[in-house]
Amino acid sequence: MTATVPLDTHLATLRALVEQSLTRVLDRLAPPSAIADPLRYALLGPGKRLRPCLTLTTAETVGQRHGLSAADARALALPAACAVEMIHTYSLVHDDLPAMDDDALRRGRPTTHIVHGEGLAILAGDGLLTDAFTVLASAPSPAVDAGAPVAPADRRLHAVRVLADAAGSRGMVGGQAIDLAAVGRAGTATLDAAALTDMHARKTGALIRAASTLGAIIVGGTAAEIDAIDQYATDLGLAFQIVDDILDVEGSAADLGKTAGKDAAAGKPTFPALYGLETSRRMAADCLARATSVLDRAGLGGPLQDIAAWSLTRRA
Ligand code: GRG
C-alpha cells in the first residue's frame, strides 16, 4: 500500500488509473456515434474522481490485510471504481438539466445539455447509469485489460446490490426527489435539521458509502471490515456535503468549476443556512474526528484518514 506516499501523489496516481480505465470502457463498449460524444464529454471531463479513488484506496487498505498487493487490489477494484464514477457522472448530468437544478457550468465547462442538447444529455445519463452495471458485473470487465485478476462472482453480485441500492429510490434518487420538493419544484417540503441530514445521506452520502464499501467487498473484506468502512464513509459523506454547502457560500465559480452562491439564490436549505458557517465548520470537523476514530479502532488508518482530512480543507 502507498501509506508513506503523500496524499496528492497517491490521488494523482489513482486518478490517472481511473481516467485511463474510463477511456478503455468507452472504447470497449463502442456505443453508436450518436451517443458516444455526449458520453465522452460527460465522463471524461475534469472531475476530482473522489469516489473511485475511495474505492481503490479502500481496496488497497483492506486488501493488504488479506495478503493482496496494492497492484492486485487496484486491478480487482477498478471495475467497481469505474462503475461508481459512471453513476456519479450520470447524477451530475441529470442534476444540471433544466428540470432539476438547471445549471450551465460543471467541472469548469458548459454542462452536457448546453453542449449536446437536453435529449442527448438525458440519454447520456441513462447510458452511464446502465453501463455502470455492465462494467461492474462483467468478467472480464471492459474496465481492465485481458489477464487482470477478476473478483469472484459472489463478491461482484454483492457489489451490484450495494451500488444499485445506493443509486436507487432509497438512495440518491430518493434524496434528489426530497431536494426537488424542498426547492418547490416537485411539491413542497420544509426541511428541519434532521430532514436535511436525511436528504444528504441519500443524495450524496449513499454513493460515497457505496464507493467506499465496494472496495472492501471486492477484495473479500470481512463483515467487520466492511462495517467499519461504512461507518467511516457515512461521516465522510456528511462532512463532504457540509463543506460543499460552505464552499457554495465562500467559494468562487473559478475555484469550484460550477456556479457559486446557487443555494442561497434558490432559497435552498443548507447547513450554513440552518446552523451558520462557524457551527457548520465545527460539525464537519466532528465528522472527521468520528471517521478517523472508527478507522483507528479497526486498524484501517493510512490514506483513508488523509482523504477524510482533505475533504475538510478542499477548495473545490
Ligand atoms: C439526478 C438522481 C439524480 C441525482 C443527483 C449528486 C446529485 C444528485 C446532485 C449533485 C448536486 C450537488 C452539487 C451536490 C453536492 C455534492 C456533490 C455531489 C458535489 C459534486 O461532487 P464532486 O465535487 O464533483 O465530487 P466532481 O465534478 O469533482 O466529480
Boltz pocket constraint, residues with backbone or C-beta under 6 A from the ligand:
constraints:
  - pocket:
      binder: B
      contacts: [[A, 46], [A, 47], [A, 48], [A, 49], [A, 50], [A, 88], [A, 90], [A, 91], [A, 92], [A, 94], [A, 95], [A, 100], [A, 107], [A, 167], [A, 172], [A, 173], [A, 176], [A, 203], [A, 204], [A, 240], [A, 241], [A, 244], [A, 316]]
      max_distance: 6.0
